[in-house]
Amino acid sequence: MKRIDSLRVLLPPDDKSSDIKLGMLLDNAENMLLDYIGRDSLPERLADMQIHLALEMYNRLGNEGETKRTENDISVSFSDLITDDMKLRLRNYPRKVGAVKCS
């Protein structure tokens, strides 16, 4: 199954997002992961993480830049896109020699 199809399965059933939009989210997620691990290509084993990260980006559309919001009695907090659990998994992929380390 293509990554874009896997992402589409995770979206709400009534979602009508274009393949272009979902492709952009997947590309952005891949670039974010590549920046984090300091590599030029994404290991195939991280495909599911790319899809999950793209889904997180999809869910935040319209809320870019927010960390916390309160409306009436409802409070919403946003975590980092690359969560601590993801960072633990990404530690299995040593950085390329000379790549700058992200914290």
C-alpha positions in Angstrom: 0.0 0.0 0.0 1.3 3.5 -0.9 2.0 5.8 2.0 -0.6 8.3 0.8 -3.2 5.5 0.8 -2.2 4.5 4.3 -2.6 8.1 5.4 -6.0 8.4 3.8 -7.2 5.3 5.7 -6.4 7.1 9.0 -8.4 10.3 8.1 -12.0 10.8 8.9 -14.3 9.0 6.3 -15.8 12.2 5.0 -12.4 13.8 4.4 -12.0 15.1 0.8 -8.3 16.1 1.0 -6.5 16.1 -2.3 -3.6 13.8 -3.0 -1.5 16.9 -3.5 -2.3 18.1 0.0 -1.6 14.7 1.6 1.6 14.3 -0.5 2.8 17.7 0.8 2.1 16.6 4.4 4.0 13.3 3.8 6.9 15.2 2.2 7.1 17.6 5.2 7.0 14.7 7.6 9.8 13.0 5.8 11.9 16.1 5.7 11.3 16.7 9.5 12.4 13.1 10.2 15.5 13.4 7.9 16.5 16.6 9.6 16.2 14.9 12.9 18.3 11.8 12.0 20.7 13.7 9.8 20.3 11.5 6.7 19.6 11.9 3.0 17.0 9.1 2.7 14.4 7.8 5.1 14.9 4.1 6.2 11.9 2.0 5.1 11.3 1.0 8.7 10.4 4.6 9.5 7.6 4.7 6.9 4.9 4.3 9.6 6.5 7.1 11.6 6.3 9.3 8.5 2.6 8.5 8.1 1.9 9.2 11.8 3.8 12.5 11.7 1.8 13.5 8.5 -1.4 12.7 10.4 -0.3 14.9 13.3 0.4 17.7 10.8 -3.1 17.1 9.2 -4.8 17.3 12.6 -3.0 20.6 13.4 -3.9 22.4 10.1 -5.3 25.8 11.1 -3.6 25.7 14.5 0.0 26.3 13.3 2.1 28.0 15.9 -0.2 27.3 18.8 1.0 25.6 21.9 -2.0 26.1 24.1 -5.5 27.5 23.7 -8.4 28.0 26.1 -12.0 28.8 25.0 -14.6 29.0 27.7 -13.9 26.1 30.0 -12.1 24.0 27.3 -8.3 24.0 27.3 -6.3 22.4 24.5 -2.5 21.8 24.6 -0.4 20.8 21.7 2.7 18.5 22.2 5.8 18.6 20.1 5.3 17.0 16.6 8.2 14.6 17.2 7.2 13.2 20.6 9.5 11.7 23.2 8.3 8.2 22.1 9.3 8.9 18.5 12.7 10.3 19.6 13.4 7.1 21.5 12.8 5.1 18.3 14.8 7.5 16.2 17.8 7.0 18.4 18.2 3.6 16.6 19.3 5.5 13.5 22.8 7.0 14.1 23.4 10.3 12.6 25.5 10.7 9.5 29.1 11.9 10.3 29.2 15.7 10.3 25.4 16.2 10.7 24.4 18.7 13.4 22.6 17.1 16.3 19.0 18.1 17.2 17.9 18.0 20.8 
